[in-house]
């Protein structure tokens, strides 16, 4: 299968648009989201094809931005075989070499939720996911599908981080990572290490890409994705390797 061409007939699927709402990333702008009709099949083949077209998963929904007059949100992915970790990323790998990684199905776990609750309160109390709740967590990060997985990061049994990701035919898709917000763990850069671990896992599984979701040139929250090089950007229906700042259209 080509990593640039969907093989599923996505033109036959049904989609719907949300009403305009406040953009979560660029202040003062409105956004519109294109969703796959929930009545449509969410089979692995459908998901694989839509991911190649820039769709993401949140809970049971597959979506992508579809904003009139704006193309600031760009889908990005890491080509695993050619990824070159920076000096800083190599240091982060070494600092976390003592962590144990455990893969699990994406099912609810009270220990996971307790860590998620602490993380949201400490790091994202001004965001869309605040205040956290059991229902919100379940809707967002749990899914009883074979491709939906969780990776635990433990130090001597203590849970430090959880990375939610999906196993696609053509790569691993990073959904969300949350970690212990205590400053004593800051030096480990657990968010970065979670991405590096997905790259390593994709390489082990002989998968060509790690999908990082959307990147916006003028959004500070998205800037960390530029650190993973080389990076591929979805340009229409084709993925092209380019510097993120080279040909990005912004609002």
C-alpha positions in Angstrom: 0.0 0.0 0.0 1.3 3.5 -0.8 1.7 5.7 2.2 0.3 8.6 0.2 -2.8 7.2 -1.5 -5.9 6.0 0.4 -7.1 2.6 -0.8 -10.6 2.7 0.7 -13.3 4.5 -1.4 -13.7 7.4 1.0 -15.8 9.3 -1.5 -18.7 6.9 -0.7 -18.6 7.8 3.0 -20.9 10.3 4.7 -19.6 13.3 6.6 -21.1 16.2 8.4 -19.8 19.7 9.4 -20.1 21.3 12.8 -21.4 24.9 13.2 -18.6 27.5 13.5 -17.1 27.6 17.0 -14.2 29.3 18.7 -10.9 28.1 17.5 -9.0 26.3 20.2 -5.6 27.3 18.8 -5.8 30.7 17.3 -7.4 33.4 19.4 -10.1 35.4 17.7 -10.8 32.9 15.0 -13.7 30.5 14.3 -13.3 26.9 13.3 -15.4 24.3 11.6 -14.8 20.5 11.9 -15.6 17.8 9.4 -16.7 14.5 11.1 -17.2 11.1 9.7 -20.9 10.2 10.1 -21.1 8.1 13.3 -23.4 5.7 11.5 -20.6 4.9 9.0 -18.2 2.0 9.5 -15.2 2.7 11.7 -13.3 -0.3 10.5 -9.6 -0.4 10.3 -9.7 0.1 6.5 -11.8 3.2 6.8 -9.6 4.6 9.6 -6.4 3.9 7.7 -7.7 5.6 4.6 -8.9 8.7 6.4 -5.7 9.1 8.4 -3.9 9.5 5.1 -6.2 12.4 4.4 -5.4 14.1 7.6 -8.2 12.8 9.9 -7.7 12.3 13.6 -9.5 10.2 16.2 -11.1 11.5 19.4 -13.0 8.8 21.2 -15.3 7.2 18.6 -15.1 10.2 16.2 -12.9 10.7 13.2 -12.5 14.3 12.2 -10.3 17.0 10.6 -10.5 20.8 10.5 -12.5 22.2 7.6 -12.5 26.0 8.1 -13.6 28.4 5.3 -10.8 30.6 4.1 -8.2 29.0 6.4 -5.6 26.2 6.0 -3.5 26.9 9.1 -3.9 23.4 10.5 -1.5 21.0 8.8 -1.3 17.3 9.4 2.3 16.2 10.2 4.0 12.9 10.6 7.5 11.6 11.3 9.1 9.3 8.6 10.5 6.6 11.0 13.3 5.3 8.9 14.8 8.7 8.4 14.2 10.3 11.8 17.3 11.9 13.2 17.1 12.6 17.0 18.7 15.8 18.1 21.3 15.9 20.8 18.7 17.0 23.3 16.4 14.1 22.3 19.2 11.6 22.7 19.8 12.9 26.2 16.1 12.5 27.0 16.3 8.9 25.8 19.2 8.2 28.1 17.6 9.9 31.1 14.5 7.6 30.7 16.3 4.4 30.1 15.3 3.2 33.5 11.6 3.4 32.7 9.5 0.3 32.0 7.1 0.5 29.1 3.9 -1.6 29.2 1.3 -1.7 26.4 -2.3 -2.2 27.3 -5.8 -1.9 25.6 -7.4 1.5 25.7 -9.8 0.7 28.5 -10.6 2.7 31.6 -8.2 2.3 34.6 -8.6 4.2 37.8 -4.9 4.7 38.2 -4.6 6.2 34.8 -7.5 8.5 35.5 -6.0 9.7 38.7 -2.9 10.7 36.9 -4.9 12.3 34.1 -6.9 14.4 36.6 -3.7 15.7 38.3 -2.2 16.5 34.9 -5.1 18.5 33.6 -5.4 20.4 36.9 -1.7 21.3 36.9 -1.1 21.9 33.2 -4.3 22.6 31.4 -6.7 24.3 33.8 -7.3 27.0 31.2 -8.1 24.6 28.4 -11.1 22.8 26.8 -10.6 19.6 28.9 -10.9 21.4 32.3 -12.4 20.4 34.6 -11.7 16.7 34.0 -14.3 14.1 34.7 -14.7 10.3 34.4 -17.1 10.7 31.6 -14.9 13.1 29.7 -11.9 10.8 30.1 -13.8 7.7 28.9 -15.2 9.5 25.9 -11.8 10.9 24.9 -9.3 8.2 25.6 -11.0 4.8 26.0 -12.0 2.7 23.0 -12.6 -1.0 22.8 -11.0 -1.5 19.4 -7.9 -3.7 18.7 -6.0 -0.7 17.1 -6.5 1.6 20.1 -3.7 1.2 22.7 -2.2 2.7 25.8 1.5 2.8 26.8 2.4 3.0 30.5 5.7 4.5 31.6 6.7 3.2 35.0 9.6 3.8 37.3 10.0 1.0 39.9 6.2 0.4 39.6 5.2 4.0 39.9 3.1 5.3 37.0 4.8 8.4 35.5 3.0 8.8 32.1 0.5 7.3 29.8 0.5 7.6 26.0 -2.6 6.9 24.0 -2.0 5.9 20.4 -3.5 3.9 17.5 -1.9 1.2 15.4 -2.6 1.9 11.8 -1.6 -0.1 8.7 0.9 2.7 7.8 2.0 3.9 11.2 1.3 4.8 14.8 -0.9 7.7 15.5 -0.2 9.7 18.7 -3.6 10.5 20.3 -2.7 12.1 23.7 -0.1 11.9 26.4 -0.4 12.8 30.1 2.2 12.5 32.8 3.0 13.3 36.4 3.1 17.1 36.7 5.4 17.0 39.8 8.4 19.3 39.1 10.8 16.5 40.2 10.1 14.8 36.9 10.6 17.8 34.7 14.1 16.9 33.7 12.8 13.7 32.1 10.7 15.6 29.5 8.2 12.8 29.6 6.1 14.2 26.7 9.1 14.2 24.4 10.1 10.8 25.6 6.6 9.4 24.8 6.9 10.6 21.2 10.4 9.1 20.9 9.1 5.9 22.3 6.4 5.8 19.6 9.1 6.3 16.9 11.1 3.4 18.3 8.0 1.2 18.6 7.0 2.0 15.0 10.5 1.1 13.8 10.3 -2.2 15.7 6.9 -3.0 14.1 8.3 -2.0 10.6 5.7 0.8 10.3 6.8 3.8 8.2 5.3 6.7 10.1 4.3 8.3 13.4 1.4 10.7 13.1 1.6 13.8 15.4 -1.7 15.4 14.5 -2.0 19.0 13.5 0.7 21.7 13.4 0.0 25.4 13.2 2.8 27.9 12.4 1.6 30.6 14.7 0.5 28.4 17.6 2.9 28.2 20.5 1.3 25.0 21.8 2.2 23.2 18.5 5.8 24.4 18.3 7.2 21.3 19.9 6.4 19.2 16.8 9.0 21.1 14.8 11.7 19.4 16.9 11.1 16.0 15.2 13.0 16.0 12.0 12.6 15.3 9.2 8.9 16.0 9.2 6.3 15.4 6.5 3.3 17.7 5.9 0.1 16.8 4.2 -0.3 19.1 1.1 -3.8 18.5 -0.2 -3.8 14.7 -0.8 0.0 14.3 -0.8 2.5 14.0 2.0 5.6 16.1 1.3 8.9 16.4 3.3 9.5 20.0 4.0 10.6 22.3 6.7 7.5 23.3 8.6 8.1 27.0 8.2 8.8 26.8 4.5 5.3 26.6 2.9 2.7 27.0 5.6 -0.4 29.1 5.2 -1.7 30.7 8.3 -4.7 32.6 9.5 
